Amino acid sequence: VVGKRFETEASGGVNIHTVRRIAMTGVDYVSVGALTHSATSLDLSLKVVGKE
């Protein structure tokens, strides 16, 4: 909390190697974009069958 008034968040450059050091700065939240932008894709299909 900045001046005991605001919650803080760290974002950018966060990975398995840096998250502990970033968290130890005292921020309230750590954003990890790699959870979404580095995830591999999965090819799915959906077939809809009509009622006859």
C-alpha positions as CSV (number, residue, x, y, z in Angstrom):
1,V,0.0,0.0,0.0
2,V,1.4,3.4,-1.0
3,G,1.2,5.6,2.0
4,K,-1.3,3.2,3.5
5,R,-3.9,4.4,0.9
6,F,-3.5,2.6,-2.4
7,E,-3.0,-1.0,-3.4
8,T,-0.1,-1.6,-5.8
9,E,0.5,-4.0,-8.7
10,A,3.7,-5.0,-10.5
11,S,3.5,-6.0,-14.1
12,G,6.0,-6.6,-16.9
13,G,9.0,-8.9,-17.0
14,V,7.4,-11.3,-14.6
15,N,8.4,-14.9,-14.9
16,I,9.3,-17.9,-12.7
17,H,12.8,-16.4,-12.2
18,T,11.7,-12.9,-11.3
19,V,8.4,-13.3,-9.4
20,R,9.9,-13.8,-5.9
21,R,12.2,-10.7,-6.2
22,I,9.2,-8.6,-7.5
23,A,6.9,-9.9,-4.7
24,M,9.5,-9.0,-2.1
25,T,9.3,-5.3,-3.0
26,G,6.0,-5.2,-1.1
27,V,3.5,-4.9,-3.9
28,D,0.0,-6.2,-3.3
29,Y,-0.4,-7.9,-6.6
30,V,1.9,-9.3,-9.3
31,S,0.5,-9.7,-12.8
32,V,1.8,-12.5,-14.9
33,G,1.0,-11.9,-18.6
34,A,2.9,-15.1,-19.6
35,L,-0.1,-17.1,-18.4
36,T,-2.0,-15.9,-21.5
37,H,0.4,-14.7,-24.1
38,S,2.9,-17.6,-23.8
39,A,0.3,-20.4,-23.6
40,T,0.3,-22.9,-26.4
41,S,-2.8,-23.2,-28.5
42,L,-5.2,-26.2,-28.6
43,D,-7.1,-27.0,-31.7
44,L,-10.7,-27.9,-30.9
45,S,-13.7,-28.4,-33.1
46,L,-17.4,-28.5,-32.3
47,K,-20.0,-30.1,-34.5
48,V,-23.6,-29.1,-34.0
49,V,-26.1,-31.7,-35.0
50,G,-29.7,-30.5,-35.7
51,K,-32.7,-32.4,-34.4
52,E,-34.5,-34.2,-37.2
